[in-house]
């Protein structure tokens, strides 16, 4: 059967198309687009002459085609990724072609299961620090979005920089939200003024980017100087920055100074925001569902007492792992992935033209009623091994897929499960905010608090 060339979609307003709907609540606009028009939908946004056309793919089969089987035809060539490159460098998240393949080969050995398991000590150290901090929470109430952002940023900073953790945390925490908002706004705007213009928004974003670059450059320079004078050749207990500095091969060489900084930025930013989102909403959901919280706590309580959870305990926490996966289904940290087609391609029975901006959306596919029964309901047992095996591989894809799948997905799962276990062993949770307003930026963003009352367990 011939591919459908007329892709359906909402008419929107005569002059602005769906621009106002996307600006008001993009996540809801995408859900309604699938509900009203099907699994491949075209949205137009903006006035004639500068109008953006977005080709949205919602089915698991279509997602697999774009991210995996036809991945070479769908590249990170769109406006959003170009803005991100200019603000955060050309690391693994944004690099393409030979640059990406070389960087991935150099960095892959640092994210094997065996190597990642060595990072568990840093995870539990920071989780224990959060346990202690919560003892002083005013009225016993914490905002889990803010708290998990702090925990995840401190954890990835400790793994990257070791004892220099404090040097980066405040700078990243204060400045990267400015960069994120700037990139998101420019990445989806039909017209942008040049970055060189002396506008207040350009100046703020440039100052924030330079502050982030400066702290990374300083720590890298200090570490390389220290490594140059070190007398030991052992790598045991080294932080990720030292390992990255020496990553190399005869075929690929090593990372130069700019590449090293770009990778550090990817790990600091992508490596903390996504994991923080997953942990925060796992806690939020457990606080809203006491039976699931009790079951997860009973599982965590069965771990050996007197010591922090370790990588070896991961297999002993299957229910908590399912809770996390269900949180990542309902609240995917990256709710939207963008690509641009090189050539025309048939996707799920529809013809996507060459040069099209294409979106795949975990936010929508994770709620697709053909893939998930009662999709808005929280049910960790959707992720039992039997039910996972029976489901389409791309019904759930919070880490992407195909050749560009996230290199840090095992680390994210390890960090999240161990940190959640430590918190659940120490505290009861009760939801204060049962609904959390959301928006889509570089990552899923809470626009209001997600407060939880915590009470120390006896």
N, C-alpha and C positions, 0 to 999 in steps of 0.2 A: 504494500500500500504506500502511495506517495506521501511524503512528509507534509504536514499542514504548514502552509506558509503564512496564513493570517493568524497570528498569535492573539488570543483574546486578552482583554484587560479592561479596567474601569475607564470610562470616558473622562472623568474628572471635570474640572472647570474649563471653560473655553480658552482662557488665556494662560492659566497656570497648571492645567492638568491635575495631577495628584500631589502637587508640591505642598499644598497646605496640609493635606492628610499626613504626608510623610513627616512634615515638620512638627505637627501636633503630637503624633504618636506613630512612629514608623513601624514599631513592632506589631501594633494592632492593625495597621494598614496592610501589612504583608499577610497577616492571618486572614483578613477579610478578602484579600485578593485571591488566595487559594480557595476559600470557601465559595466565593461567587463565580470564579472563572476557571478553576481547575489547576492542574499540576505544572503547567508552563504558562506564565502570564507576562504580559508586557505592560509596564507602567511608564507614563510620560510625566515629566516634572519640569516646570519652568516655562517662561514665555517663548513664543515662536522665535526661531533664530538662534537661541541658546538653550533649547530644550534638551534635557537628558532623557534617553530611552533606556530603561532598565528591564532586562530579560530575566525574570525570576523563575527558578527551577525548584520545585518542592518535593517531587517524588524521590524515593530512595534510588530507583533505577537511573533517573536523570542525574542525581548527585554523583553516583558512581561513574557515569560517563564523563562528567566534567572533571572530577578530582582524580580519577584513576585511569579508566580505559582510554579516554581521549585527552588526558592531561596535557600532552604536548601542544594541543590546539588552544588551550585556555590558560593564558599566562597572566602574571602579575604586572600587566602593562597599563593598568587603569590609573585614573587621576588620583585615587586615594593612595595607592602604593607609591606613586611618584612623590606625593606630599610627605608621606612617611619616610621615604628615603632621604629627602632633603632635611628632615628634622631629626632623624634617628640613625642615619647612616645606612650602609649597605651590608648588614649582617644577614644571618640565615633567614630571617623573616622576610626580607625584601629582595635579596640577591637572586639572580636568575642565571640559567645556562651554565657556562664553564665556571663562573664565580661561585655559583651555588654548589655545584658538584664538588669543586675543590674544597670549599669550606666544610661541607658536610663530611667528606672523607677525613678531613683533619680533626673534626670535632667529635665524630661518632664514637671513637673509643672512650671518650670521657662520659658517655651516657649509656654504656652497657649496664646490664643489671648488676653485675659484680661491682662496678665502680660506683654506681648510684647508691648501692647499699651502704657504702662507706660514708655517705652524706647523712645517714640517719641520726648520728650523734648530734649534728648541728640542729636537726629538726626537733629532737626531743629537748635539747637545751633551751631553745627558744620557746617551745610549748610550755616547759616548766616555768619559764619566766612569765608567760601569760597567766598561768595558774596563780602565781604569786601576786601579780598585778591585780587580778580580779578580787582578791581578798579585801582590797581597799576601794572597790567600786562604790560610788555614791548610791545609797539606797539599794545596793545590790543589782543595779541595772547597767548593762553594757550595750553598746551598739556593735553588733557582731560584724557589720560591714567594715567599720573603722578598725575594730580590733583585729580582724583577720588580715586586713591590709597591712597593718603594722607587723603582725606575726610573720606573714609571708615575705614582706620586704626584709625584715631582719634575718630571716632564715636564708634567703638567697644571697643576701649580702655576706653573711657569715661563711657560707659555702664558697663564695667567690673570693672573699678578701680575708677570711680568717679573723684574726684579732682586730683588723681594721674596720669591723662592722659599723661602728658608730660614725665613721668618717663619711659614709655614703648615704646613710638612711635619711637624715634630715634633708639633705640636698635633693634627693630623688623625691621624697614625700612632698616637699614644698614646690618643686618646679615641674615635675613631669605632668601633673594635671593640667598645667597651662599649655604645655606642648600638645597633650592629647586633645584638648578642646580645639586648639588651633588647627591641627591636622584634620580632625573630623569635620570641622566647618568648611575648610577649604577643599577637602576631599570630595564633598558632596555638593559643592556650590557650582552652578553653571558658569559663573564668571568670577575671577579672583584678581585683585590688584597685584602687581609684582611684589615679591617679598622685599625688594630693595627700596620700595617707597617708605618714607619715614612716618608711617602710620602708627598709632599707639599699639594696635594689635600686633603688627609686625615686630615692633620694638620689644614688647613683652615676651613674645614667643622666642625671639632671638636671644634675649637675655636669659631666659629659662633654659634653652638648649645649651648655651655656652656654659652655664653653671653646671649642668649635668656633665658635659664634656670635660670641664676642668677638673672635677673631682675624680672622674675616671682616669684622666691622663696623669694626674698627680699620683694616685695609688699605683697605677701601672709602672710609672717611672721609678717610684720608690721600691717596688717589688723587684723589678729587673735589676736595679742596682744591688739590692740585697742578695738576689740569686747569683749575681756575678761574683760575689765575694764568698758565697757559701762553700764550705769544704765537704759537706756530705752529699752523696749521690742517691740517698734513699728518697723515695717518693711517698713513703707512708705518712699519712696525716697531713699531706699538703693540701692547700686550698685549690679551688678550681682555677684561679688566675695563674698560679704558678704552673699548673699542668697545661693550661692554654698557651702560656708563653713559650713552652717547649714543644707544643704539638707540631709535628711536621713529618715529612717523608722525603725520600729521594725524588719521588714523582712530583709531589705537590709543594715542596719547600716548606716554609713555615708562615705563620701569620705576621704580616708587617704591622707597624704601630697603629695605623688607621684601622686595619682589619681587626686587630685585637680589641681596640676600643669599641668598634661596632658590635662585636660579639658580646662584650661585657654589657653593653647597653641592652641588647636583645635579652640576655639572661636576667638582667635587673628588672626590666620593664615587663616583657612578655612573661618572664618566669615568675613574677610575683603577682601581677594583677589577675591573671587567669586563675591561678591556684587560690588566691585570696577570695575571689568570687565563689568558687566551688565550696570552699570551707564555710564561708559566711552563710550561704543558703542551705547547706546541709544542717548547720546549727539552727537556722531559722525554722526549717521544716521539722526538725526534731523537737524544737520548743513548741511548735504548733500541734504535734502529734505525740502525746505522752506514751501511748503504747509502743510506738516505734522507738522512742527515746529509751524506754525501760529495757526493751529487747537489746538495743545497742549497748547500753550500760552493762547489762548482765554479761554480754559477750566480752566487753573490755575488762570487766572485773575478773574474768577467768584467766587473764594473763598473769604471769608470775608477779607476786607482790614484791615490794622492796626495790624495784628497779624500773627505769623508764622503758616503754615499749621500744623494740628494736626492729630492724628489717626482717629478722627471722620470725617475728610475730605476725607478719602480714597475712600469712595463710590461716592464722587463727582468728581472723576478723572478717569472715565472709559476709556477715550481715551488714556490718558497718561499711564495707566496700560497696554493697548493693545500695545502701542509703546514699553514699556519695555519688554513685552512678545515676541514681534517680534524681538527685539534686542537679546534676549536670545535664540531665534530660530537660527538666523543667526550667532551669536557669543556666543555659549554656554560656560560658564566659565569653566566647566569641559567637554572638548570635547571627552574624552575617559574614560570609566570605565573598569577596569579589574577584572576578577574573575578566579578561577581555579575549574574545575569540580572534584567532588569526585568520582562519578560513571558515566559510559557511559549514555548519555541521548539523546533522539530525540528532536531536536530543529528545528522548521520550516521545517520538513521533512528530515533533515540531522542528521546523527549519530555523535554526539560529543563524542570522546573517554574519558575514565576515565583519570584524571590527566592532562587534556588539559588546556592550557592558553586560555581564552576566553575573547574577547573584545566586548563590546557594545559601540556604538559611536554616541552620540547626534549630533556630527558634520556632520555625514553622514545621519542618519535617519531624521534629521531636514531638509535635502535637498532632500529627497527621492521623485522622481517625481510621484510615485503612491500615495503619501500622501499629496503632496503640489503642486498646480498649479504654474508654473513659479517660481520654488523654490528660485532662487537667487534674486528675486524682493522683495524690502521692501514694505510690505503691512500690517500695524497694524490691519486692519479690518479682517484679518484672525482670529482674536481672539475675535470677537463678540460672545456673549453667544450661539447663534444659530449655528455658524460654529464650535465652540469648541465642542458642544454637539454631532455634527455629525461626529466628527473625532475620530479615535482610541485613546484610553487613552495613549498609548505609542508612538504616533506620535511625541509628545513633552515631553521631560523628563529632563529638565535641573537640577532638584533636585533629580534625580534618581527615585526610586519607590520601592514598596513592603516594606518589614519589615526594610530595611536599608535606606528608604527615608530620606532626610535631615531634621533634627529636626528644623533647623532654617529657613525653607523656607518662613514662614509668616513674620518673622522678616526681611529677605532680601527684600521681596516685599515692606513692609512698609517703610523701610529705603530708598529704591531706589526711590519710587514714591514721597515721601515727599521731599527728597533732590532735585530731578529733578524739582518738582513744584516750590521750592524756587528759584532755579537758573533760570528757564524759566521766572518767574515773574520779574526778575531783568535784564536779558540780552537777546539781539538778538544774534544769532549764525550764523556764516558763515564758511564753511569748508575751511581750507587751504590745508590739506592733504585729498584727496578723496579716496586714497587707503592706507591701513595700513598693512604692512607685519606681518605675524603671524607665531607662532610655538606652538607646544603642549608640555608643561611641566607638573608639577602637575596641573596647571591650564592653560588656554589659555593665551599665552604671546604675546604681541606686540613687535616686534623686531625693530620697527622704530616708529617715532612720530605719534601722531594723533592730529595735531594742529587745533585749532578752533579760529577764530577771534571773540572776544566778544565785544559787544557795549552796554553800559548801556541804558536801555529803559527809555523813558521820563515819 
